[in-house]
Amino acid sequence: MPTYPSPAAVKLSALLLGTTLLLSPISVSAKFNPLDCVPAVSAPSPLSQERQEWLTYRDICSQLTELGFSSQACALLYTRLGPQLAQQLEEGQWSLSQLTFLSLPNCRLEYLDRYQTYALDHPEFSPLEAVVQVNLGLDRPFYQDPIVLSDPADPLVLVNKYSALPADYVPELTALKPRYGIGSLTPQAAQSFVQMADAARADGISLRSVSAYRSYSYQEQLYQRYVAESGQALADTFSARPGHSEHQTGLALDINTASSRAHFEDTAEYAWLQEHCAQFGFVLRYPEGKQEITGYRFEPWHYRYVGVEVAQVCTQLGLTYDEYLAYQAVPGSYALPLGPLAESGPDCQESVFLRV
């Protein structure tokens, strides 16, 4: 899955100057230069252009303030919709409900209709809560029209019941040495797991991989076996359908066990992981009490490498990786023009809106 950078500083293009070329009848023998018919004009100066941008922005802020939006919300709406918002507001192209959603940093323009539908169906949720629920995909059933990921090698890729890896995707892999268990991981995930296992060993804790990378075909065999044994409804609570398994990314592994009967959550190894795994970039991917979000029952043994920074945020705030991404601020397309209000910029650094 791709990362999310800060809004790009994009300057508005200069106003195009149009001239009408009026030609009068001329002698065939006359020497005609089209440029002689075009009046000389001077290009607008950068200062006048910046002033016009600022006046447009100020007008937008004035209209939005009358609707009850804060200066921070005004700035966010401008960076998202640009100077054409002034005319759109005059023409009533956006409803107050739409503008409210669009003023949230994690609102995705392509989901706007889904936000509105979900909010109508769930009036108990605030606009922010509705946006998060839809970003998670919870406004539709699991496995309904899943997308096939275009960048499966992204180290922050999200693989779940709404997004799938290509069937032929195989990541770059490094085999774990026998002392660290079985299987392979991506080079960075493997290195981090080795470092984590070594640190645990120094504390008298043994961590070993019992399942790491799995190919699409192997996951397909595994899933079909579980369906035959337990039925699809139950199998879907503990086994991923082929293409939807994090194991295919090479970024996830099962530590010490892969069975609920082992009660790994009651062990010293599990307690150590809860305290230290984020320091090495790993998160407990399917925590207890989050089945509605992840689609999987509690798996105390399943860990996913996401990098130290992301892992620490997820752990500190008690978020699943799905929730972390649902709160991510979406970058805007327009730069704020120069001016007293614009210089302060939108305050999008609230703790709820996270950045990769």
C-alpha positions, 0 to 999 in steps of 0.5 A: 500500500502506498505511503501518504506524504504532506500536501504538495506545494502546487502553484496556480497556473497563470491566467491565460490571456486571450486576444482576438485576431481581426484580419482585414482584407490585405493585398496579396502582394503585401507582406503579412506578419500575424504578430503585427495584429496582436496587441502587446500585453504584459504578463501578470506579475507574480505579486499580483497573481499571489494577491489574487490567490489570496483574495480568492482564499479569503473569500472562500474562508469567509463563506465557509466561516458563515457555514460554521467551519473553523479556520483549520477546516477552511484551509483543509477544504481549500487544499483539497478542492482548490480555488474553484471552491469559491465558485462552487460555493456560490453555485451551491454545488456542495451540501453542508454534509459533503463539506463536513466530510471533506473538511476531515483530514482522512476523508477520501473524495472517492468515498464521499457517497459511501460516507453519506449513505453510512451516516444516514444508516448510522445516525449514532455515529459522528462524521469522523466515526462514519469516515473511519468505518467506511475507510475500514470497509465496514459499510460492506460485507467481507470479500465483497468486490475486493480490490487487487493491490497494484503495489504488493511490494509496498512494505506498508501494504494492507492485505485483508478481506477487502484487498488481495494480492495478485495470485502470482506475487512472490516477494523478495525473500530471505530464509530464516536460519534453523535456530530462528524457526522455519520459513522465509520473510522479506529481508527487512522483516527477517532481520528485524525478527532475528533481532527481536528473537535475539533480544528475547533470548537474552531475557530467557524467552524463546521465539521461533517462527512456525509459519512465515511466507506462504505462496498463493497456491499453498494458502489455497490448499490450506484454506480449502482443507479448513473449509472441508473440515469446518465449513466456510463460515467458521473457516473464514474466522481463522483462515484467509482466502487465497490472495488475502493472506498476510503470509503471502506478503513475506511480512507476517509470521506465526510465532511458536504456535498457530493453534488456539488450543495452545493458549499462547496468550497465557505464556511468558513469550506472549507477555514479552512480545506485548511489551517489546514487539513494537520496538522491532517493528512488529504488531499483533495483527489480530488482537482480542476484541477486534474481530469485527474490524479484522474479520479474524478471531484472536490470534496471539501468535500472528505478528506483522512487520510494519516498521518501528514508527507505525508499530509504536503508534498502533501499540500505544493507541491500541489500534489495529493496523487497519484502523491506523490506515483508516485514520491516515490524513489524505494529502491535498492537491493545492498549496495555500496562498500567501497571506496571514491566515494561510501562513498558519496553515491547517492544523492537521497534527491532532493525535487521531490523524496519523502519518506514516 
